[in-house]
């Protein structure tokens, strides 16, 4: 069984998806999330949009408003709160959910990482849905970085991970989680053997044909 390094624990749903695709998932963490400890831009928004489990864990979320979560993993990290989950685990799905649940518009906090792709801000510009970006956490390299295990391939889950994995994966297959991560590999001068939309099912489709490489 080929070994794929990725920044997920063995019991994580994404690691289980890798295993189901015929690969052995190997935890490989070159970065960690750290809180910015930034206060919310406003104390009483109509809702808080939460883009990731890291934002759910690290944001100083106000206690009252409901949360709109991008995906089930983010919803689980918001246990104990009123949570609405988008059908599609991407920013596009969240904007559809926002318009459906708040048809009159309103003011919403957008809890996100420092290097988010900013799709929601662009989609909501000039509409009744006023989004206030709130940088709750950032991804930072581990210092010192861990030793690389024996692997056949790596999966970068963010642009920063791609920048760090590039020079450490000379003879490995390189896979990217999303186009922004693919571009980070390429801009750093490292070819990519495949990329997928940021969904477990898309990753499995990428990996299935490569089981016997």
C-alpha positions in Angstrom: 0.0 0.0 0.0 1.4 3.4 -1.0 2.0 5.9 1.8 0.5 9.5 1.6 1.7 12.2 4.0 -0.9 14.7 5.0 -1.6 17.0 7.9 -4.4 15.0 9.5 -4.6 12.5 12.4 -5.2 8.9 11.5 -8.8 9.0 12.9 -9.6 12.2 10.9 -12.3 11.8 8.3 -9.9 12.8 5.5 -7.4 10.2 6.5 -10.1 7.6 6.5 -11.0 8.7 3.0 -7.4 8.3 1.9 -7.4 4.8 3.4 -10.7 3.9 1.6 -9.0 5.0 -1.6 -6.3 2.3 -1.1 -3.5 4.5 0.4 -2.0 4.4 3.8 -2.4 7.9 5.4 0.6 9.1 7.3 0.3 12.1 9.6 2.7 14.8 8.5 2.4 18.2 10.3 4.7 21.0 9.1 2.5 23.8 10.3 0.1 24.6 13.2 -2.7 27.0 13.6 -2.3 29.8 16.1 -5.0 32.2 17.4 -4.7 35.9 16.7 -6.9 36.7 19.8 -8.6 39.4 17.7 -11.9 40.7 19.2 -15.0 40.5 17.0 -15.4 43.7 14.8 -18.9 44.1 16.2 -20.4 42.5 19.4 -23.9 41.6 18.1 -23.9 40.4 14.5 -26.9 38.6 12.9 -24.7 35.4 12.6 -21.1 34.3 12.5 -19.8 32.5 9.4 -17.1 29.9 10.4 -15.0 28.6 7.6 -13.0 25.8 9.4 -12.7 23.7 12.5 -9.6 25.8 13.4 -11.7 29.0 13.3 -14.4 27.3 15.5 -11.7 26.4 18.1 -9.6 29.5 18.1 -12.1 32.4 17.5 -13.4 34.4 20.4 -17.0 33.7 19.3 -19.7 36.0 20.8 -22.2 33.8 22.7 -25.5 34.8 21.2 -25.7 34.7 17.4 -26.0 31.5 15.4 -23.1 30.1 13.4 -23.1 29.2 9.7 -20.5 26.4 9.3 -18.6 25.3 6.2 -19.0 21.5 6.5 -19.7 18.9 9.1 -16.2 19.0 10.7 -16.6 22.7 11.4 -20.1 22.0 12.8 -18.8 19.4 15.2 -16.2 21.9 16.4 -19.1 24.3 17.2 -20.9 21.8 19.5 -23.2 23.4 22.0 -24.1 26.4 19.7 -26.9 26.9 17.2 -25.3 25.8 13.9 -26.5 25.9 10.3 -24.4 23.8 7.9 -24.1 24.4 4.2 -25.1 21.6 1.8 -21.9 22.2 -0.2 -18.8 22.3 2.0 -17.3 25.3 0.2 -17.6 29.1 0.4 -20.1 29.1 -2.5 -22.4 26.8 -0.5 -22.2 29.1 2.5 -23.3 32.1 0.5 -26.3 30.2 -0.7 -27.1 29.2 2.9 -26.7 32.8 4.1 -29.2 34.1 1.5 -31.6 31.4 2.2 -31.7 31.8 6.0 -31.3 35.6 6.1 -33.2 36.8 3.0 -33.4 40.4 4.1 -29.6 40.6 4.5 -27.8 41.8 7.7 -24.4 42.1 9.3 -22.3 39.0 9.6 -18.9 38.1 11.0 -16.7 36.1 8.8 -14.3 34.1 11.0 -11.4 33.0 8.8 -7.7 32.4 8.5 -5.2 35.0 7.5 -4.7 33.5 3.9 -8.4 32.7 3.1 -9.3 32.9 -0.6 -11.8 35.7 0.1 -14.6 34.3 -2.1 -17.4 35.2 0.3 -16.2 38.8 0.6 -16.2 39.2 -3.1 -19.6 37.5 -3.6 -21.3 39.7 -1.0 -19.8 43.0 -2.1 -22.6 45.5 -2.9 -25.3 43.2 -1.6 -27.6 43.5 1.6 -25.4 40.8 3.2 -22.6 42.8 4.9 -19.7 40.6 5.8 -17.1 41.8 8.2 -13.8 39.8 7.8 -12.5 38.7 11.2 -9.0 37.1 11.1 -9.2 34.7 14.0 -6.1 32.5 13.3 -3.1 32.0 11.1 -1.1 29.0 9.9 2.5 29.1 10.9 5.5 26.8 10.2 6.7 24.5 13.0 10.2 25.3 14.2 12.0 23.1 14.1 10.1 21.1 11.4 9.6 17.4 12.0 11.6 14.8 10.1 10.0 13.5 6.9 8.8 9.9 7.2 9.1 7.3 4.5 6.5 8.3 1.9 5.4 7.7 -1.7 3.4 11.0 -2.0 2.4 14.1 -0.1 -0.8 16.0 0.0 -0.6 19.8 0.7 -3.8 21.1 2.3 -2.9 24.8 2.1 -0.6 27.1 0.1 1.8 27.4 3.0 2.0 23.6 3.3 2.8 23.4 -0.4 5.6 26.0 0.0 7.1 23.9 2.8 6.5 20.5 1.2 7.9 21.5 -2.2 11.7 21.3 -1.3 11.2 18.3 0.9 9.4 16.1 -1.6 12.0 15.8 -4.4 11.3 12.2 -5.4 7.6 12.0 -4.2 4.3 12.5 -5.9 2.8 15.9 -5.0 -1.0 16.3 -4.7 -2.8 19.6 -3.9 -6.0 20.3 -2.0 -7.6 23.0 -4.2 -6.3 25.2 -7.0 -4.7 27.8 -4.7 -2.6 25.1 -3.2 -1.7 23.8 -6.6 -0.6 27.3 -7.7 1.5 27.6 -4.5 3.5 24.4 -5.5 3.9 25.7 -9.1 4.9 29.2 -8.1 7.6 27.7 -5.8 8.9 25.8 -8.8 7.6 22.3 -7.9 5.4 20.3 -10.4 2.1 18.9 -9.2 1.0 15.3 -10.0 -2.6 16.1 -9.4 -5.0 18.4 -7.5 -8.6 18.0 -6.4 -11.5 20.2 -5.2 -11.4 20.5 -1.4 -13.8 17.6 -0.8 -13.0 14.1 0.4 -14.8 12.5 -2.5 -12.7 14.5 -5.0 -9.5 13.4 -3.3 -10.6 9.8 -3.5 -11.2 10.2 -7.2 -7.7 11.6 -7.6 -6.1 8.8 -5.6 -8.1 5.7 -7.0 -6.3 5.5 -10.4 -2.9 5.9 -8.7 -3.1 3.0 -6.2 -0.6 0.9 -8.2 2.0 3.6 -9.1 
